[in-house]
Amino acid sequence: MNKIHSGIILRIIGILLCFEAIFMFIPTAVSFYFHEPDRWTFLLSSIFTLVVGGTMAYRLRHCREVMGRRDGILLGTVVWIVFTMMGMLPFLGICHSFTDAVFETVSAATTTGASIFKDIDHLPHGILLWRSMLQWIGGIGIILFTVAVLPMLNHRGGMILLSTEVSGIGQYKLSPRINHTAMKLWLCYFIFTVILCMLLYAGSMNFFDAVCHSLSTMATGGFSTHNQSIGYYHSAYIDYIITLFTFIGGINFAIIYRTVMSDHKLLFRSEQVRWYTTLIIVITIIFTIGLAFQGTYGTIEQCFRNALFQVCSVITSTGFSTCNTLEWGPFYSLIFLLLMFFGACAGSTSGGAKIDRMVILTKNARNEFHRVLYPNVIRPVIYNEKALSHETVSKILAFTIMYVIVWITGAVILAMQGASMGEAVYGSLSALSNMGIGIGSDAGGFYSDISFHAKWTLMALMVIGRLEVFTAIIIFTPLFWKKS
């Protein structure tokens, strides 16, 4: 039962690489359409990825092992590494180093949105599209896509894989077959992306920009086609549309699907959605009042729009911007730091520790205060009208502690490499929460000037944050490889 079934793992990775190659052919075609110099790099990268993936899938086509928990955890981590190594090939023709190419790819696939490119406006169309596509693929989850399209995965194997990819407490099952559930989530994700693209194109965006921004927005990734991000367009219409779909991207997609298809009141009954919405409303109001008193913008509407946009962008770990928030003052930066830590809802495309866990820990802390006065009274943690087990609360507490430990460790390592305390703390959490902005005074997310070791530190934090800490770390422990 404890044996690692390498055959089935490598076979699934091979099939997934074939899908990655198919996706890669799309920006390849765009590069040839615009007759860009990197078109041959794209073509060779696509063919190489397809050959490697096809060879692995074909040579291991007879592997039919049943996946165990260790297999699922190992696959959930290795897939990201292999996917990144192949996905970074097109960047080799434009990046200054191998590290930069890997950094850009990891940042895209984990939907972090930190970029080593300083002049995004003049990047080739193929590269711009591939960055956004990587975010879109990584947004709802590479593993979720695998579960959806691979019928070879039995129910148990699919559930194991899904648990490594889709965070959350009490995941909503949409179908008795796990691959059907995954397919419905992907369908919901795809439909929202198409709707957003049409709405952006109806505004002041050209079709190419609309495609790229719709992919990045639904993935809550934040890669733009311009240095000024969404602020480039100076359009209230686009600001509000991006804000709306960023907000949607921060909600559990299973809840959205069930609300639309069957249980129409589920969205309003969901405790995580209520907390998520309330937090955004309250902080937006506070920011709007503060910006109005500061006279930062000419009208109340501008104060409200920029406040709402940035709050939604940060809490969902998207990272788009319409303005330079450093000019607002340190109070706002501190609130943004807290929002980065909380994150949005579990089961969404956002990063962070997830607001579900924060709500449950807050309720558990309230119960602990009650037990100080009434030690013999049993008060369970009630969440979504259900009593949570002590085991569930303990897991959430353990996750949060590990999350903070990784955050502090990352900050210490960055400080050892010359970053100031503020840069280290903010940069570490930005990478871990898959936010991608804010090292030093460069809030745009450009990381080209940081050191070699700092880049690899941030990349490790991005992957750990995307894989929900335990999945990424456990494979490096003796416990994982120990046979019992």
Secondary structure as GFF3:
##gff-version 3
##sequence-region A 1 484
A	DSSP	alpha_helix	6	33	.	.	.	ID=ss1
A	DSSP	alpha_helix	39	59	.	.	.	ID=ss2
A	DSSP	alpha_helix	69	87	.	.	.	ID=ss3
A	DSSP	three_ten_helix	89	93	.	.	.	ID=ss4
A	DSSP	alpha_helix	98	109	.	.	.	ID=ss5
A	DSSP	three_ten_helix	120	122	.	.	.	ID=ss6
A	DSSP	alpha_helix	125	140	.	.	.	ID=ss7
A	DSSP	alpha_helix	142	149	.	.	.	ID=ss8
A	DSSP	alpha_helix	155	165	.	.	.	ID=ss9
A	DSSP	alpha_helix	178	202	.	.	.	ID=ss10
A	DSSP	alpha_helix	207	218	.	.	.	ID=ss11
A	DSSP	three_ten_helix	229	233	.	.	.	ID=ss12
A	DSSP	alpha_helix	236	249	.	.	.	ID=ss13
A	DSSP	alpha_helix	253	261	.	.	.	ID=ss14
A	DSSP	alpha_helix	266	269	.	.	.	ID=ss15
A	DSSP	alpha_helix	271	294	.	.	.	ID=ss16
A	DSSP	alpha_helix	300	315	.	.	.	ID=ss17
A	DSSP	three_ten_helix	325	328	.	.	.	ID=ss18
A	DSSP	alpha_helix	330	342	.	.	.	ID=ss19
A	DSSP	alpha_helix	355	373	.	.	.	ID=ss20
A	DSSP	beta_strand	381	383	.	.	.	ID=ss21
A	DSSP	beta_strand	386	388	.	.	.	ID=ss22
A	DSSP	alpha_helix	390	416	.	.	.	ID=ss23
A	DSSP	alpha_helix	421	432	.	.	.	ID=ss24
A	DSSP	alpha_helix	452	466	.	.	.	ID=ss25
A	DSSP	alpha_helix	470	474	.	.	.	ID=ss26
A	DSSP	alpha_helix	478	481	.	.	.	ID=ss27
###
